Amino acid sequence: MEKTLRWKYKAKDTNMYMDMLVLDECRYLYDWMPSLDMFYSGMMDIERQFSFRFILDAVAKHRMVYNNEFFYGTASVSKFET
């Protein structure tokens, strides 16, 4: 997600924004995820569920660098824990 771009344009009276996020670095997450119809049964395996949660946690923490919004509830390990 290092190649994030933002465009700004004016639509009548309102400023509009468009972001482009390059998600090549987390392609492994999308390649690994089961399809929607198989998602429930795929997440019943606890090892697979932990892997998915840790990957999502890493994506969310990387995203915090450039955007102060965050994916609520994705933290597997606290970023600021000592």
PDB file of N, CA, C and O in Angstrom:
ATOM      1  N   MET A   1       0.813  -1.191   0.000  1.00  0.00           N
ATOM      2  CA  MET A   1       0.000   0.000   0.000  1.00  0.00           C
ATOM      3  C   MET A   1       0.859   1.258   0.000  1.00  0.00           C
ATOM      4  O   MET A   1       0.388   2.342   0.343  1.00  0.00           O
ATOM      5  N   GLU A   2       2.078   1.110  -0.374  1.00  0.00           N
ATOM      6  CA  GLU A   2       2.969   2.261  -0.376  1.00  0.00           C
ATOM      7  C   GLU A   2       2.693   3.197  -1.537  1.00  0.00           C
ATOM      8  O   GLU A   2       3.093   4.360  -1.495  1.00  0.00           O
ATOM      9  N   LYS A   3       2.018   2.718  -2.572  1.00  0.00           N
ATOM     10  CA  LYS A   3       1.740   3.542  -3.749  1.00  0.00           C
ATOM     11  C   LYS A   3       0.301   4.047  -3.709  1.00  0.00           C
ATOM     12  O   LYS A   3      -0.483   3.777  -4.619  1.00  0.00           O
ATOM     13  N   THR A   4      -0.033   4.761  -2.682  1.00  0.00           N
ATOM     14  CA  THR A   4      -1.373   5.312  -2.533  1.00  0.00           C
ATOM     15  C   THR A   4      -1.433   6.674  -3.213  1.00  0.00           C
ATOM     16  O   THR A   4      -0.574   7.528  -2.990  1.00  0.00           O
ATOM     17  N   LEU A   5      -2.440   6.868  -4.032  1.00  0.00           N
ATOM     18  CA  LEU A   5      -2.620   8.141  -4.724  1.00  0.00           C
ATOM     19  C   LEU A   5      -3.983   8.721  -4.383  1.00  0.00           C
ATOM     20  O   LEU A   5      -4.933   7.978  -4.135  1.00  0.00           O
ATOM     21  N   ARG A   6      -4.082  10.041  -4.369  1.00  0.00           N
ATOM     22  CA  ARG A   6      -5.354  10.714  -4.104  1.00  0.00           C
ATOM     23  C   ARG A   6      -5.552  11.811  -5.132  1.00  0.00           C
ATOM     24  O   ARG A   6      -4.661  12.621  -5.389  1.00  0.00           O
ATOM     25  N   TRP A   7      -6.745  11.818  -5.716  1.00  0.00           N
ATOM     26  CA  TRP A   7      -7.116  12.872  -6.650  1.00  0.00           C
ATOM     27  C   TRP A   7      -8.245  13.687  -6.040  1.00  0.00           C
ATOM     28  O   TRP A   7      -9.096  13.157  -5.325  1.00  0.00           O
ATOM     29  N   LYS A   8      -8.242  14.977  -6.332  1.00  0.00           N
ATOM     30  CA  LYS A   8      -9.288  15.873  -5.852  1.00  0.00           C
ATOM     31  C   LYS A   8      -9.870  16.588  -7.066  1.00  0.00           C
ATOM     32  O   LYS A   8      -9.137  17.064  -7.933  1.00  0.00           O
ATOM     33  N   TYR A   9     -11.195  16.656  -7.115  1.00  0.00           N
ATOM     34  CA  TYR A   9     -11.847  17.394  -8.195  1.00  0.00           C
ATOM     35  C   TYR A   9     -13.105  18.043  -7.641  1.00  0.00           C
ATOM     36  O   TYR A   9     -13.577  17.686  -6.562  1.00  0.00           O
ATOM     37  N   LYS A  10     -13.631  18.977  -8.370  1.00  0.00           N
ATOM     38  CA  LYS A  10     -14.817  19.700  -7.919  1.00  0.00           C
ATOM     39  C   LYS A  10     -16.004  19.280  -8.773  1.00  0.00           C
ATOM     40  O   LYS A  10     -15.967  19.392  -9.999  1.00  0.00           O
ATOM     41  N   ALA A  11     -17.054  18.798  -8.124  1.00  0.00           N
ATOM     42  CA  ALA A  11     -18.295  18.422  -8.793  1.00  0.00           C
ATOM     43  C   ALA A  11     -19.344  19.459  -8.402  1.00  0.00           C
ATOM     44  O   ALA A  11     -19.844  19.451  -7.277  1.00  0.00           O
ATOM     45  N   LYS A  12     -19.665  20.329  -9.315  1.00  0.00           N
ATOM     46  CA  LYS A  12     -20.556  21.465  -9.058  1.00  0.00           C
ATOM     47  C   LYS A  12     -19.995  22.285  -7.906  1.00  0.00           C
ATOM     48  O   LYS A  12     -19.062  23.062  -8.112  1.00  0.00           O
ATOM     49  N   ASP A  13     -20.534  22.137  -6.699  1.00  0.00           N
ATOM     50  CA  ASP A  13     -20.077  22.930  -5.556  1.00  0.00           C
ATOM     51  C   ASP A  13     -19.270  22.123  -4.540  1.00  0.00           C
ATOM     52  O   ASP A  13     -18.684  22.693  -3.620  1.00  0.00           O
ATOM     53  N   THR A  14     -19.239  20.818  -4.702  1.00  0.00           N
ATOM     54  CA  THR A  14     -18.644  19.955  -3.687  1.00  0.00           C
ATOM     55  C   THR A  14     -17.268  19.455  -4.120  1.00  0.00           C
ATOM     56  O   THR A  14     -17.095  18.993  -5.248  1.00  0.00           O
ATOM     57  N   ASN A  15     -16.298  19.549  -3.224  1.00  0.00           N
ATOM     58  CA  ASN A  15     -14.988  18.944  -3.481  1.00  0.00           C
ATOM     59  C   ASN A  15     -15.110  17.438  -3.312  1.00  0.00           C
ATOM     60  O   ASN A  15     -15.625  16.962  -2.300  1.00  0.00           O
ATOM     61  N   MET A  16     -14.640  16.695  -4.296  1.00  0.00           N
ATOM     62  CA  MET A  16     -14.711  15.236  -4.277  1.00  0.00           C
ATOM     63  C   MET A  16     -13.285  14.691  -4.239  1.00  0.00           C
ATOM     64  O   MET A  16     -12.358  15.312  -4.759  1.00  0.00           O
ATOM     65  N   TYR A  17     -13.123  13.529  -3.621  1.00  0.00           N
ATOM     66  CA  TYR A  17     -11.818  12.898  -3.501  1.00  0.00           C
ATOM     67  C   TYR A  17     -11.910  11.460  -3.985  1.00  0.00           C
ATOM     68  O   TYR A  17     -12.921  10.787  -3.784  1.00  0.00           O
ATOM     69  N   MET A  18     -10.847  10.998  -4.622  1.00  0.00           N
ATOM     70  CA  MET A  18     -10.784   9.616  -5.054  1.00  0.00           C
ATOM     71  C   MET A  18      -9.409   9.080  -4.670  1.00  0.00           C
ATOM     72  O   MET A  18      -8.386   9.676  -5.006  1.00  0.00           O
ATOM     73  N   ASP A  19      -9.393   7.960  -3.971  1.00  0.00           N
ATOM     74  CA  ASP A  19      -8.139   7.337  -3.560  1.00  0.00           C
ATOM     75  C   ASP A  19      -7.902   6.076  -4.372  1.00  0.00           C
ATOM     76  O   ASP A  19      -8.838   5.340  -4.684  1.00  0.00           O
ATOM     77  N   MET A  20      -6.655   5.836  -4.709  1.00  0.00           N
ATOM     78  CA  MET A  20      -6.273   4.590  -5.354  1.00  0.00           C
ATOM     79  C   MET A  20      -5.306   3.875  -4.426  1.00  0.00           C
ATOM     80  O   MET A  20      -4.254   4.410  -4.075  1.00  0.00           O
ATOM     81  N   LEU A  21      -5.666   2.675  -4.035  1.00  0.00           N
ATOM     82  CA  LEU A  21      -4.825   1.874  -3.161  1.00  0.00           C
ATOM     83  C   LEU A  21      -4.297   0.688  -3.956  1.00  0.00           C
ATOM     84  O   LEU A  21      -5.079  -0.078  -4.518  1.00  0.00           O
ATOM     85  N   VAL A  22      -3.004   0.532  -4.007  1.00  0.00           N
ATOM     86  CA  VAL A  22      -2.400  -0.618  -4.674  1.00  0.00           C
ATOM     87  C   VAL A  22      -2.246  -1.711  -3.629  1.00  0.00           C
ATOM     88  O   VAL A  22      -1.493  -1.562  -2.667  1.00  0.00           O
ATOM     89  N   LEU A  23      -2.964  -2.809  -3.825  1.00  0.00           N
ATOM     90  CA  LEU A  23      -3.022  -3.856  -2.811  1.00  0.00           C
ATOM     91  C   LEU A  23      -2.181  -5.076  -3.175  1.00  0.00           C
ATOM     92  O   LEU A  23      -2.491  -6.184  -2.735  1.00  0.00           O
ATOM     93  N   ASP A  24      -1.135  -4.901  -3.959  1.00  0.00           N
ATOM     94  CA  ASP A  24      -0.296  -6.035  -4.345  1.00  0.00           C
ATOM     95  C   ASP A  24       0.357  -6.701  -3.144  1.00  0.00           C
ATOM     96  O   ASP A  24       0.565  -7.915  -3.147  1.00  0.00           O
ATOM     97  N   GLU A  25       0.684  -5.922  -2.116  1.00  0.00           N
ATOM     98  CA  GLU A  25       1.373  -6.484  -0.965  1.00  0.00           C
ATOM     99  C   GLU A  25       0.489  -7.409  -0.144  1.00  0.00           C
ATOM    100  O   GLU A  25       1.007  -8.262   0.577  1.00  0.00           O
ATOM    101  N   CYS A  26      -0.806  -7.269  -0.228  1.00  0.00           N
ATOM    102  CA  CYS A  26      -1.676  -8.171   0.530  1.00  0.00           C
ATOM    103  C   CYS A  26      -2.459  -9.096  -0.399  1.00  0.00           C
ATOM    104  O   CYS A  26      -3.524  -9.601  -0.042  1.00  0.00           O
ATOM    105  N   ARG A  27      -1.912  -9.308  -1.594  1.00  0.00           N
ATOM    106  CA  ARG A  27      -2.561 -10.230  -2.528  1.00  0.00           C
ATOM    107  C   ARG A  27      -2.670 -11.630  -1.932  1.00  0.00           C
ATOM    108  O   ARG A  27      -3.653 -12.330  -2.171  1.00  0.00           O
ATOM    109  N   TYR A  28      -1.664 -12.044  -1.154  1.00  0.00           N
ATOM    110  CA  TYR A  28      -1.699 -13.368  -0.536  1.00  0.00           C
ATOM    111  C   TYR A  28      -2.934 -13.545   0.337  1.00  0.00           C
ATOM    112  O   TYR A  28      -3.454 -14.655   0.457  1.00  0.00           O
ATOM    113  N   LEU A  29      -3.408 -12.463   0.947  1.00  0.00           N
ATOM    114  CA  LEU A  29      -4.620 -12.548   1.759  1.00  0.00           C
ATOM    115  C   LEU A  29      -5.819 -12.884   0.887  1.00  0.00           C
ATOM    116  O   LEU A  29      -6.614 -13.761   1.228  1.00  0.00           O
ATOM    117  N   TYR A  30      -5.950 -12.191  -0.236  1.00  0.00           N
ATOM    118  CA  TYR A  30      -7.097 -12.412  -1.110  1.00  0.00           C
ATOM    119  C   TYR A  30      -7.003 -13.741  -1.846  1.00  0.00           C
ATOM    120  O   TYR A  30      -8.028 -14.371  -2.105  1.00  0.00           O
ATOM    121  N   ASP A  31      -5.795 -14.181  -2.191  1.00  0.00           N
ATOM    122  CA  ASP A  31      -5.629 -15.482  -2.836  1.00  0.00           C
ATOM    123  C   ASP A  31      -5.951 -16.618  -1.880  1.00  0.00           C
ATOM    124  O   ASP A  31      -6.443 -17.665  -2.302  1.00  0.00           O
ATOM    125  N   TRP A  32      -5.682 -16.423  -0.609  1.00  0.00           N
ATOM    126  CA  TRP A  32      -5.843 -17.464   0.398  1.00  0.00           C
ATOM    127  C   TRP A  32      -7.276 -17.579   0.903  1.00  0.00           C
ATOM    128  O   TRP A  32      -7.698 -18.654   1.330  1.00  0.00           O
ATOM    129  N   MET A  33      -8.032 -16.474   0.858  1.00  0.00           N
ATOM    130  CA  MET A  33      -9.393 -16.466   1.403  1.00  0.00           C
ATOM    131  C   MET A  33     -10.318 -17.372   0.601  1.00  0.00           C
ATOM    132  O   MET A  33     -10.229 -17.417  -0.626  1.00  0.00           O
ATOM    133  N   PRO A  34     -11.206 -18.095   1.284  1.00  0.00           N
ATOM    134  CA  PRO A  34     -12.193 -18.900   0.557  1.00  0.00           C
ATOM    135  C   PRO A  34     -13.249 -17.996  -0.079  1.00  0.00           C
ATOM    136  O   PRO A  34     -13.421 -16.846   0.324  1.00  0.00           O
ATOM    137  N   SER A  35     -13.943 -18.526  -1.064  1.00  0.00           N
ATOM    138  CA  SER A  35     -15.024 -17.759  -1.690  1.00  0.00           C
ATOM    139  C   SER A  35     -16.150 -17.554  -0.678  1.00  0.00           C
ATOM    140  O   SER A  35     -16.193 -18.230   0.349  1.00  0.00           O
ATOM    141  N   LEU A  36     -17.051 -16.633  -0.963  1.00  0.00           N
ATOM    142  CA  LEU A  36     -18.102 -16.289   0.000  1.00  0.00           C
ATOM    143  C   LEU A  36     -18.950 -17.485   0.398  1.00  0.00           C
ATOM    144  O   LEU A  36     -19.300 -17.628   1.569  1.00  0.00           O
ATOM    145  N   ASP A  37     -19.286 -18.349  -0.556  1.00  0.00           N
ATOM    146  CA  ASP A  37     -20.127 -19.496  -0.211  1.00  0.00           C
ATOM    147  C   ASP A  37     -19.383 -20.524   0.644  1.00  0.00           C
ATOM    148  O   ASP A  37     -20.022 -21.350   1.295  1.00  0.00           O
ATOM    149  N   MET A  38     -18.055 -20.492   0.656  1.00  0.00           N
ATOM    150  CA  MET A  38     -17.263 -21.426   1.455  1.00  0.00           C
ATOM    151  C   MET A  38     -16.625 -20.755   2.675  1.00  0.00           C
ATOM    152  O   MET A  38     -15.881 -21.398   3.415  1.00  0.00           O
ATOM    153  N   PHE A  39     -16.908 -19.479   2.886  1.00  0.00           N
ATOM    154  CA  PHE A  39     -16.220 -18.724   3.931  1.00  0.00           C
ATOM    155  C   PHE A  39     -16.508 -19.278   5.325  1.00  0.00           C
ATOM    156  O   PHE A  39     -15.588 -19.445   6.126  1.00  0.00           O
ATOM    157  N   TYR A  40     -17.768 -19.561   5.619  1.00  0.00           N
ATOM    158  CA  TYR A  40     -18.124 -20.039   6.965  1.00  0.00           C
ATOM    159  C   TYR A  40     -17.408 -21.346   7.278  1.00  0.00           C
ATOM    160  O   TYR A  40     -16.780 -21.470   8.330  1.00  0.00           O
ATOM    161  N   SER A  41     -17.494 -22.319   6.381  1.00  0.00           N
ATOM    162  CA  SER A  41     -16.842 -23.604   6.641  1.00  0.00           C
ATOM    163  C   SER A  41     -15.317 -23.456   6.632  1.00  0.00           C
ATOM    164  O   SER A  41     -14.621 -24.168   7.355  1.00  0.00           O
ATOM    165  N   GLY A  42     -14.800 -22.534   5.818  1.00  0.00           N
ATOM    166  CA  GLY A  42     -13.358 -22.308   5.791  1.00  0.00           C
ATOM    167  C   GLY A  42     -12.837 -21.702   7.078  1.00  0.00           C
ATOM    168  O   GLY A  42     -11.700 -21.971   7.466  1.00  0.00           O
ATOM    169  N   MET A  43     -13.639 -20.893   7.748  1.00  0.00           N
ATOM    170  CA  MET A  43     -13.212 -20.247   8.986  1.00  0.00           C
ATOM    171  C   MET A  43     -13.491 -21.107  10.219  1.00  0.00           C
ATOM    172  O   MET A  43     -13.153 -20.708  11.333  1.00  0.00           O
ATOM    173  N   MET A  44     -14.094 -22.267  10.040  1.00  0.00           N
ATOM    174  CA  MET A  44     -14.315 -23.163  11.176  1.00  0.00           C
ATOM    175  C   MET A  44     -12.999 -23.794  11.638  1.00  0.00           C
ATOM    176  O   MET A  44     -12.882 -24.193  12.796  1.00  0.00           O
ATOM    177  N   ASP A  45     -12.016 -23.889  10.752  1.00  0.00           N
ATOM    178  CA  ASP A  45     -10.696 -24.393  11.110  1.00  0.00           C
ATOM    179  C   ASP A  45      -9.971 -23.294  11.892  1.00  0.00           C
ATOM    180  O   ASP A  45      -9.702 -22.222  11.350  1.00  0.00           O
ATOM    181  N   ILE A  46      -9.658 -23.555  13.156  1.00  0.00           N
ATOM    182  CA  ILE A  46      -9.111 -22.517  14.030  1.00  0.00           C
ATOM    183  C   ILE A  46      -7.739 -22.035  13.555  1.00  0.00           C
ATOM    184  O   ILE A  46      -7.425 -20.853  13.697  1.00  0.00           O
ATOM    185  N   GLU A  47      -6.923 -22.918  12.999  1.00  0.00           N
ATOM    186  CA  GLU A  47      -5.608 -22.496  12.506  1.00  0.00           C
ATOM    187  C   GLU A  47      -5.750 -21.529  11.335  1.00  0.00           C
ATOM    188  O   GLU A  47      -5.025 -20.538  11.248  1.00  0.00           O
ATOM    189  N   ARG A  48      -6.672 -21.819  10.449  1.00  0.00           N
ATOM    190  CA  ARG A  48      -6.911 -20.937   9.303  1.00  0.00           C
ATOM    191  C   ARG A  48      -7.490 -19.598   9.773  1.00  0.00           C
ATOM    192  O   ARG A  48      -7.161 -18.544   9.228  1.00  0.00           O
ATOM    193  N   GLN A  49      -8.352 -19.652  10.788  1.00  0.00           N
ATOM    194  CA  GLN A  49      -8.946 -18.427  11.320  1.00  0.00           C
ATOM    195  C   GLN A  49      -7.874 -17.534  11.957  1.00  0.00           C
ATOM    196  O   GLN A  49      -7.882 -16.319  11.763  1.00  0.00           O
ATOM    197  N   PHE A  50      -6.957 -18.136  12.716  1.00  0.00           N
ATOM    198  CA  PHE A  50      -5.868 -17.355  13.314  1.00  0.00           C
ATOM    199  C   PHE A  50      -4.990 -16.733  12.238  1.00  0.00           C
ATOM    200  O   PHE A  50      -4.612 -15.566  12.344  1.00  0.00           O
ATOM    201  N   SER A  51      -4.664 -17.497  11.208  1.00  0.00           N
ATOM    202  CA  SER A  51      -3.847 -16.957  10.117  1.00  0.00           C
ATOM    203  C   SER A  51      -4.534 -15.758   9.488  1.00  0.00           C
ATOM    204  O   SER A  51      -3.900 -14.732   9.243  1.00  0.00           O
ATOM    205  N   PHE A  52      -5.823 -15.885   9.228  1.00  0.00           N
ATOM    206  CA  PHE A  52      -6.586 -14.795   8.629  1.00  0.00           C
ATOM    207  C   PHE A  52      -6.582 -13.570   9.536  1.00  0.00           C
ATOM    208  O   PHE A  52      -6.400 -12.450   9.061  1.00  0.00           O
ATOM    209  N   ARG A  53      -6.781 -13.771  10.831  1.00  0.00           N
ATOM    210  CA  ARG A  53      -6.803 -12.643  11.774  1.00  0.00           C
ATOM    211  C   ARG A  53      -5.448 -11.943  11.861  1.00  0.00           C
ATOM    212  O   ARG A  53      -5.390 -10.716  11.928  1.00  0.00           O
ATOM    213  N   PHE A  54      -4.355 -12.715  11.860  1.00  0.00           N
ATOM    214  CA  PHE A  54      -3.024 -12.110  11.936  1.00  0.00           C
ATOM    215  C   PHE A  54      -2.702 -11.327  10.670  1.00  0.00           C
ATOM    216  O   PHE A  54      -2.094 -10.259  10.743  1.00  0.00           O
ATOM    217  N   ILE A  55      -3.102 -11.842   9.511  1.00  0.00           N
ATOM    218  CA  ILE A  55      -2.879 -11.117   8.258  1.00  0.00           C
ATOM    219  C   ILE A  55      -3.685  -9.824   8.259  1.00  0.00           C
ATOM    220  O   ILE A  55      -3.166  -8.769   7.895  1.00  0.00           O
ATOM    221  N   LEU A  56      -4.951  -9.898   8.666  1.00  0.00           N
ATOM    222  CA  LEU A  56      -5.794  -8.705   8.721  1.00  0.00           C
ATOM    223  C   LEU A  56      -5.239  -7.688   9.715  1.00  0.00           C
ATOM    224  O   LEU A  56      -5.304  -6.483   9.471  1.00  0.00           O
ATOM    225  N   ASP A  57      -4.697  -8.166  10.827  1.00  0.00           N
ATOM    226  CA  ASP A  57      -4.068  -7.293  11.815  1.00  0.00           C
ATOM    227  C   ASP A  57      -2.880  -6.552  11.198  1.00  0.00           C
ATOM    228  O   ASP A  57      -2.718  -5.352  11.417  1.00  0.00           O
ATOM    229  N   ALA A  58      -2.056  -7.256  10.435  1.00  0.00           N
ATOM    230  CA  ALA A  58      -0.895  -6.632   9.798  1.00  0.00           C
ATOM    231  C   ALA A  58      -1.321  -5.597   8.765  1.00  0.00           C
ATOM    232  O   ALA A  58      -0.726  -4.522   8.685  1.00  0.00           O
ATOM    233  N   VAL A  59      -2.343  -5.909   7.973  1.00  0.00           N
ATOM    234  CA  VAL A  59      -2.844  -4.957   6.978  1.00  0.00           C
ATOM    235  C   VAL A  59      -3.372  -3.704   7.670  1.00  0.00           C
ATOM    236  O   VAL A  59      -3.102  -2.589   7.224  1.00  0.00           O
ATOM    237  N   ALA A  60      -4.122  -3.879   8.756  1.00  0.00           N
ATOM    238  CA  ALA A  60      -4.690  -2.737   9.476  1.00  0.00           C
ATOM    239  C   ALA A  60      -3.595  -1.864  10.086  1.00  0.00           C
ATOM    240  O   ALA A  60      -3.685  -0.637  10.039  1.00  0.00           O
ATOM    241  N   LYS A  61      -2.568  -2.483  10.653  1.00  0.00           N
ATOM    242  CA  LYS A  61      -1.480  -1.701  11.263  1.00  0.00           C
ATOM    243  C   LYS A  61      -0.675  -0.960  10.198  1.00  0.00           C
ATOM    244  O   LYS A  61      -0.237   0.165  10.437  1.00  0.00           O
ATOM    245  N   HIS A  62      -0.473  -1.562   9.036  1.00  0.00           N
ATOM    246  CA  HIS A  62       0.236  -0.886   7.949  1.00  0.00           C
ATOM    247  C   HIS A  62      -0.591   0.290   7.441  1.00  0.00           C
ATOM    248  O   HIS A  62      -0.038   1.327   7.075  1.00  0.00           O
ATOM    249  N   ARG A  63      -1.891   0.134   7.418  1.00  0.00           N
ATOM    250  CA  ARG A  63      -2.796   1.173   6.915  1.00  0.00           C
ATOM    251  C   ARG A  63      -2.815   2.388   7.845  1.00  0.00           C
ATOM    252  O   ARG A  63      -3.053   3.503   7.382  1.00  0.00           O
ATOM    253  N   MET A  64      -2.571   2.200   9.142  1.00  0.00           N
ATOM    254  CA  MET A  64      -2.599   3.308  10.097  1.00  0.00           C
ATOM    255  C   MET A  64      -1.513   4.336   9.820  1.00  0.00           C
ATOM    256  O   MET A  64      -1.620   5.478  10.268  1.00  0.00           O
ATOM    257  N   VAL A  65      -0.470   3.953   9.090  1.00  0.00           N
ATOM    258  CA  VAL A  65       0.633   4.864   8.808  1.00  0.00           C
ATOM    259  C   VAL A  65       0.160   6.047   7.970  1.00  0.00           C
ATOM    260  O   VAL A  65       0.609   7.172   8.190  1.00  0.00           O
ATOM    261  N   TYR A  66      -0.731   5.815   7.021  1.00  0.00           N
ATOM    262  CA  TYR A  66      -1.149   6.900   6.133  1.00  0.00           C
ATOM    263  C   TYR A  66      -2.594   7.331   6.322  1.00  0.00           C
ATOM    264  O   TYR A  66      -3.035   8.282   5.677  1.00  0.00           O
ATOM    265  N   ASN A  67      -3.339   6.661   7.183  1.00  0.00           N
ATOM    266  CA  ASN A  67      -4.742   7.010   7.373  1.00  0.00           C
ATOM    267  C   ASN A  67      -5.095   6.784   8.832  1.00  0.00           C
ATOM    268  O   ASN A  67      -4.844   5.703   9.364  1.00  0.00           O
ATOM    269  N   ASN A  68      -5.669   7.779   9.489  1.00  0.00           N
ATOM    270  CA  ASN A  68      -5.967   7.633  10.913  1.00  0.00           C
ATOM    271  C   ASN A  68      -7.235   6.836  11.182  1.00  0.00           C
ATOM    272  O   ASN A  68      -7.529   6.528  12.337  1.00  0.00           O
ATOM    273  N   GLU A  69      -7.988   6.499  10.151  1.00  0.00           N
ATOM    274  CA  GLU A  69      -9.108   5.588  10.343  1.00  0.00           C
ATOM    275  C   GLU A  69      -8.535   4.184  10.466  1.00  0.00           C
ATOM    276  O   GLU A  69      -7.426   3.924   9.999  1.00  0.00           O
ATOM    277  N   PHE A  70      -9.268   3.288  11.082  1.00  0.00           N
ATOM    278  CA  PHE A  70      -8.754   1.936  11.221  1.00  0.00           C
ATOM    279  C   PHE A  70      -9.894   0.946  11.113  1.00  0.00           C
ATOM    280  O   PHE A  70     -11.063   1.298  11.267  1.00  0.00           O
ATOM    281  N   PHE A  71      -9.530  -0.313  10.843  1.00  0.00           N
ATOM    282  CA  PHE A  71     -10.514  -1.389  10.814  1.00  0.00           C
ATOM    283  C   PHE A  71     -10.819  -1.743  12.259  1.00  0.00           C
ATOM    284  O   PHE A  71      -9.954  -2.282  12.949  1.00  0.00           O
ATOM    285  N   TYR A  72     -12.006  -1.459  12.731  1.00  0.00           N
ATOM    286  CA  TYR A  72     -12.358  -1.711  14.121  1.00  0.00           C
ATOM    287  C   TYR A  72     -12.308  -3.209  14.404  1.00  0.00           C
ATOM    288  O   TYR A  72     -12.859  -4.008  13.647  1.00  0.00           O
ATOM    289  N   GLY A  73     -11.661  -3.578  15.471  1.00  0.00           N
ATOM    290  CA  GLY A  73     -11.655  -4.964  15.917  1.00  0.00           C
ATOM    291  C   GLY A  73     -10.680  -5.868  15.196  1.00  0.00           C
ATOM    292  O   GLY A  73     -10.832  -7.088  15.259  1.00  0.00           O
ATOM    293  N   THR A  74      -9.684  -5.324  14.512  1.00  0.00           N
ATOM    294  CA  THR A  74      -8.747  -6.192  13.799  1.00  0.00           C
ATOM    295  C   THR A  74      -7.497  -6.495  14.606  1.00  0.00           C
ATOM    296  O   THR A  74      -6.716  -7.362  14.213  1.00  0.00           O
ATOM    297  N   ALA A  75      -7.283  -5.818  15.708  1.00  0.00           N
ATOM    298  CA  ALA A  75      -6.027  -5.974  16.439  1.00  0.00           C
ATOM    299  C   ALA A  75      -5.936  -7.343  17.099  1.00  0.00           C
ATOM    300  O   ALA A  75      -6.748  -7.685  17.958  1.00  0.00           O
ATOM    301  N   SER A  76      -4.947  -8.115  16.690  1.00  0.00           N
ATOM    302  CA  SER A  76      -4.649  -9.388  17.350  1.00  0.00           C
ATOM    303  C   SER A  76      -3.636  -9.159  18.462  1.00  0.00           C
ATOM    304  O   SER A  76      -3.686  -9.802  19.510  1.00  0.00           O
ATOM    305  N   VAL A  77      -2.719  -8.232  18.214  1.00  0.00           N
ATOM    306  CA  VAL A  77      -1.691  -7.865  19.182  1.00  0.00           C
ATOM    307  C   VAL A  77      -1.675  -6.350  19.254  1.00  0.00           C
ATOM    308  O   VAL A  77      -1.682  -5.678  18.223  1.00  0.00           O
ATOM    309  N   SER A  78      -1.652  -5.808  20.458  1.00  0.00           N
ATOM    310  CA  SER A  78      -1.659  -4.359  20.625  1.00  0.00           C
ATOM    311  C   SER A  78      -0.381  -3.746  20.065  1.00  0.00           C
ATOM    312  O   SER A  78       0.711  -4.266  20.291  1.00  0.00           O
ATOM    313  N   LYS A  79      -0.515  -2.651  19.341  1.00  0.00           N
ATOM    314  CA  LYS A  79       0.649  -1.974  18.762  1.00  0.00           C
ATOM    315  C   LYS A  79       1.465  -1.255  19.830  1.00  0.00           C
ATOM    316  O   LYS A  79       2.688  -1.169  19.718  1.00  0.00           O
ATOM    317  N   PHE A  80       0.812  -0.743  20.852  1.00  0.00           N
ATOM    318  CA  PHE A  80       1.492   0.074  21.854  1.00  0.00           C
ATOM    319  C   PHE A  80       1.698  -0.653  23.180  1.00  0.00           C
ATOM    320  O   PHE A  80       2.053  -0.022  24.177  1.00  0.00           O
ATOM    321  N   GLU A  81       1.487  -1.947  23.209  1.00  0.00           N
ATOM    322  CA  GLU A  81       1.643  -2.708  24.443  1.00  0.00           C
ATOM    323  C   GLU A  81       3.123  -2.857  24.779  1.00  0.00           C
ATOM    324  O   GLU A  81       3.945  -3.103  23.896  1.00  0.00           O
ATOM    325  N   THR A  82       3.458  -2.707  26.057  1.00  0.00           N
ATOM    326  CA  THR A  82       4.868  -2.824  26.457  1.00  0.00           C
ATOM    327  C   THR A  82       5.154  -4.161  27.070  1.00  0.00           C
ATOM    328  O   THR A  82       6.290  -4.430  27.463  1.00  0.00           O
TER     329      THR A  82
END
